[in-house]
Each structure stands twice: as structure tokens, then as C-alpha cells.
Amino acid sequence: MRYDTVIIGGGLSALMCGIEVARVGRKVALVATGHSTLHFSSCSFGLYNAKNPLQATSALPAEHPYSKIGVEDVEALAVRATEILNMAGIATVGSAEQSHYIVTPTGKWRECWLSLEGMLTSADGKGVDFSSAAIFYPEGFLDFYTQFIVDHLESCGVKVTTHAFALPELTVRRNNPTEMRSVAVARALDKQENIEALAQIISQNVGSAEAVIMPAVLGFDNLDVRNRLERDVDRQILCVPTLPPSVEGVKAERALRRTFESMGGTIFMAHTAVEYTLEQETITSITTSKGVTLTADDFVLASGSFIGGGLKGDGKRIEEALFGLDTLTPEDGYTTRNIFEAQPFMSCGVVVDNSFKAVKGGKAIENLYACGAVLAAYNPVKEGCGAGVAMLSALKVADDIINR
Ligand SMILES: Cc1cc2nc3c(=O)[nH]c(=O)nc-3n(C[C@H](O)[C@H](O)[C@H](O)COP(=O)(O)OP(=O)(O)OC[C@H]3O[C@@H](n4cnc5c(N)ncnc54)[C@H](O)[C@@H]3O)c2cc1C
């Protein structure tokens, strides 16, 4: 099968790149082993851990992906990434010039570039704009620790009450403890009768609280649950990320996939790219685990790092799993003894040139790009830039492919 561009991966970077290339009318195929790390992500997208992330990205070492993108393009692509998320129906708040703060499932503020509309956030990481709140959570829910959020809000000067609620459908699920997970709860809250019952419970118990706080499980296919509840109970409803899997992350991946397909993109889901052909220093095709061979002008490797399957390591060596590309490996070991320090293995990944063309045997392959978590030379945890690098490097690659 012949395409203009073939992308290997199904996560944030693959989908961003795919949408951008497909929307100018190119024929794009995406090959994905499975779901991506978005399934673990609260969708609190980080650009860089700093009060002014944009400014911080302008002072990074030359090999950092943001330095390869360039200061002006980082700014422009951050805007474009936000537009694409919004176009996919992923409504966000936040600015690249000033971080805001989102609460974590363990009840701490964390610096953030973009967070989803309707999450519990703070402009300054100190206070919130309400003085009393009622927390409502499903009885027996396993992925939300209410007391962390109570302690956190109280430390911000908020008066808090808590309310466990039961709905008949959730009570049945409690018979099997593994069923009380975020996606199952969200699916139950898709249903009209459960939304109505929950609205009634909140109205009866909210008292004089100014805000209602809930775990981020408000609807899976039904995207209007939070708005509907806000209207019914006449309060702002703010959500707190749960432990993984993240309903919001799963929804974001599904929304981006739908957008990619609506632009004419094709997804080969549950296909792993296992072989490739290289002729005259360009990639001519890849073949998937199901025996499908795809030829294209350009190929994009967006296969993630260790967790996504793009990189593999045995403690002594780190390798790129498909093409055997050159990788950056730390000289002084992969880990440090202090677990709270930046871990060197987090900055491992494939080496690219300044146009994000992947390097093999010291030489860039003309039509093979790499983007996202498979890249080397940044630390997504320490720098808080996982989503930012994934989206911006993907858009930079898309621009290069479109303008070639
Ligand atoms: C637990 C967790 C929480 C996070 N939370 C945040 C957060 O709150 N904020 C933030 O900014 N960042 C966060 N990140 C980081 C951020 O989510 C990632 O950096 C980013 O999503 C990476 O996207 P990606 O598309 O490059 O890779 P991935 O999401 O890893 O996707 C890789 C894809 O490639 C596919 N694949 C791999 N090999 C092949 C192959 N050979 N053939 C076909 N398909 C293949 C995989 O199946 C997968 O679909 C988090 C990461 C993790 C792990």
C-alpha cells in the first residue's frame, strides 16, 4: 500500500504530526502497536517547568529538542498545538508565557502549561477563587484519595465537606473490587439516569459550598456531563485527576484519532512495524507484524520511549527498537543513587539532526524523522516537558515534510 507519509506510533506525537500533515491533503497512514502513554496522563500538558516556560526554553543546550526547533518556532508551534487540541474538542486553558498550577491526585500544586477546562487549578500555586467546597466521590472508588484533596484545599484556606455517593449501577460494580476503576465509573456516568441521580444527590448535599469538587470521571463518550451537572446543581464543578488510567487521557487520544481520521488519515491499529527496507540511504517501506507493507515518501518514528516501546534497554545498552538508530546514552550510568534526582536514562533516546531527521551510523536518513518521547537530550520528568516536546517536535516534523 502506498502513502505520502507513514507514521510509526499512536500517541500524542504521532497523532499531532498525522493531523497536521493530513490536513493539507497528504495521504497519511499511522501504524500503532497499541494505546499510548496518554492513557496514563492527566492531560496537564507541560511545556517546561518554569514560571515563564517560553523564556525557559530559550536558554537550553543546543542538543535539546526545543533548541533544535528554535525559539520563535517554539512559540508559534505552542499556539498551533493548542489550536489543534481545541479543534479536536480538547478544550484547554493556560499560556506558554505563564505557568498555572494544577492539583495532582496526591494533593499538590504542579506547574502546568495547558490543562483541561474544568480542572481544579490555581493561578499562583497558592490559593483558589472559592472559600468553601464540597467533594463528591463514588463510594468504594479505587483511583481517588479524597483525604489528600481535603488536606490540600484546607491548606489553601478552603472549608471542605466530603460526600461519598452511591448509584445502583456502581453499587453492583462494587461486588467486584477491580471494577471500581475510573473508566468504568465514567462509562456509568455517561447515562442519563445516572447523571440525573447524581445531580439530585449533589443538590441535596452541597449546602452553601461555593464549588463542587469531583474526580475526573465525568463521562466517557458523553462529553457534556460536567456542563450538564453544573447547570443542574448551579455550582462550578471542578475535577481532580485520578490515578491512572486517566479518563481524560483516554478521551484525548480518542478525540485526536477521530480528528486524524476525519482528515482522511488511516490507522493500522494493533500493527507493530517490525521490518523496513533501506535503499540508497532512504527508507522505502516498512512491514507490520500482520504482514502489511507500506511504502511512502516520508516516514516518521513516533514510537515513544521505554514505556511506549520505541526504546529498549538491558541496563548496559539502550537501543532504538525498529531501525537500530544511533542513541544517546549516558557516560556515567543510567541511574543515580538518589531517586529524587534527575535520572540519566530519562534523557536517552535517538539522535536527530537539526531537522529531526534520524541518525544511523553517524549519518542522517533523508526521509526518516523522529519526534516525541523517542527523542534524546531532554528529561520529561525533571523538566516537566513531556507533552510539550511530543507536540512541538511533531509539528516541526510535519512542517518539514509539508515544505519539502
Ligand atoms: C505515566 C505518565 C504520565 C505522564 N503525565 C504527563 C503529564 O501530566 N504532562 C505531560 O506533559 N507529560 C506527561 N507524560 C509524558 C507525555 O505523556 C509523553 O511524553 C508523551 O505523551 C509521549 O508521546 P509519544 O507519542 O511520543 O509516545 P507514546 O505515548 O509512548 O506513544 C508511542 C506509541 O508508539 C507505538 N509503538 C511503539 N513502537 C511501535 C512499533 N514498532 N510499531 C507501531 N507502533 C509502535 C505505541 O504502541 C504507542 O502507541 C506522562 C508520561 C507517563 C508515562
The ligand as a MOL file (V3000), in Angstrom:
LIG
                    3D

  0  0  0     0  0            999 V3000
M  V30 BEGIN CTAB
M  V30 COUNTS 53 58 0 0 0
M  V30 BEGIN ATOM
M  V30 1 C 2.5800 7.8570 33.4700 0
M  V30 2 C 2.8600 9.0550 32.6360 0
M  V30 3 C 2.2460 10.2590 32.9290 0
M  V30 4 C 2.5300 11.4010 32.1890 0
M  V30 5 N 1.9200 12.5690 32.5100 0
M  V30 6 C 2.2500 13.6900 31.8190 0
M  V30 7 C 1.6630 14.9240 32.1410 0
M  V30 8 O 0.8040 15.0170 33.0150 0
M  V30 9 N 2.0700 16.0300 31.4650 0
M  V30 10 C 2.9960 15.9670 30.4540 0
M  V30 11 O 3.3390 16.9980 29.8760 0
M  V30 12 N 3.5230 14.7850 30.1000 0
M  V30 13 C 3.1810 13.6630 30.7620 0
M  V30 14 N 3.7400 12.4790 30.4090 0
M  V30 15 C 4.6620 12.4580 29.2670 0
M  V30 16 C 3.9020 12.5520 27.9390 0
M  V30 17 O 2.6260 11.9760 28.0890 0
M  V30 18 C 4.6600 11.8130 26.9020 0
M  V30 19 O 5.9590 12.3390 26.8190 0
M  V30 20 C 4.0270 11.9350 25.5220 0
M  V30 21 O 2.6550 11.6450 25.5610 0
M  V30 22 C 4.7670 10.9990 24.5990 0
M  V30 23 O 4.0330 10.8060 23.4340 0
M  V30 24 P 4.6220 9.9460 22.2410 0
M  V30 25 O 3.5590 9.9230 21.2080 0
M  V30 26 O 5.9460 10.4600 21.8370 0
M  V30 27 O 4.9140 8.4760 22.8220 0
M  V30 28 P 3.9450 7.3700 23.4630 0
M  V30 29 O 2.7990 7.9720 24.1460 0
M  V30 30 O 4.8340 6.4740 24.2340 0
M  V30 31 O 3.3770 6.5620 22.1990 0
M  V30 32 C 4.1510 5.6510 21.4990 0
M  V30 33 C 3.2540 4.8960 20.5270 0
M  V30 34 O 4.0530 4.1670 19.6240 0
M  V30 35 C 3.5560 2.8510 19.4940 0
M  V30 36 N 4.6740 1.9920 19.0400 0
M  V30 37 C 5.8820 1.7870 19.6420 0
M  V30 38 N 6.6520 1.0050 18.8530 0
M  V30 39 C 5.9140 0.7390 17.7460 0
M  V30 40 C 6.1490 -0.0350 16.5610 0
M  V30 41 N 7.3090 -0.6690 16.3350 0
M  V30 42 N 5.1640 -0.1210 15.6340 0
M  V30 43 C 3.9760 0.5220 15.8120 0
M  V30 44 N 3.7080 1.2590 16.9300 0
M  V30 45 C 4.6620 1.3510 17.8640 0
M  V30 46 C 2.9840 2.5530 20.8830 0
M  V30 47 O 2.0770 1.4780 20.8390 0
M  V30 48 C 2.3160 3.8980 21.1730 0
M  V30 49 O 1.0550 3.9770 20.5510 0
M  V30 50 C 3.4470 11.3220 31.1140 0
M  V30 51 C 4.0400 10.0960 30.7830 0
M  V30 52 C 3.7540 8.9810 31.5250 0
M  V30 53 C 4.4120 7.7040 31.1510 0
M  V30 END ATOM
M  V30 BEGIN BOND
M  V30 1 1 1 2
M  V30 2 1 2 3
M  V30 3 2 2 52
M  V30 4 2 3 4
M  V30 5 1 4 5
M  V30 6 1 4 50
M  V30 7 2 5 6
M  V30 8 1 6 7
M  V30 9 1 6 13
M  V30 10 2 7 8
M  V30 11 1 7 9
M  V30 12 1 9 10
M  V30 13 2 10 11
M  V30 14 1 10 12
M  V30 15 2 12 13
M  V30 16 1 13 14
M  V30 17 1 14 15
M  V30 18 1 14 50
M  V30 19 1 15 16
M  V30 20 1 16 17
M  V30 21 1 16 18
M  V30 22 1 18 19
M  V30 23 1 18 20
M  V30 24 1 20 21
M  V30 25 1 20 22
M  V30 26 1 22 23
M  V30 27 1 23 24
M  V30 28 2 24 25
M  V30 29 1 24 26
M  V30 30 1 24 27
M  V30 31 1 27 28
M  V30 32 2 28 29
M  V30 33 1 28 30
M  V30 34 1 28 31
M  V30 35 1 31 32
M  V30 36 1 32 33
M  V30 37 1 33 34
M  V30 38 1 33 48
M  V30 39 1 34 35
M  V30 40 1 35 36
M  V30 41 1 35 46
M  V30 42 1 36 37
M  V30 43 1 36 45
M  V30 44 2 37 38
M  V30 45 1 38 39
M  V30 46 1 39 40
M  V30 47 2 39 45
M  V30 48 1 40 41
M  V30 49 2 40 42
M  V30 50 1 42 43
M  V30 51 2 43 44
M  V30 52 1 44 45
M  V30 53 1 46 47
M  V30 54 1 46 48
M  V30 55 1 48 49
M  V30 56 2 50 51
M  V30 57 1 51 52
M  V30 58 1 52 53
M  V30 END BOND
M  V30 END CTAB
M  END
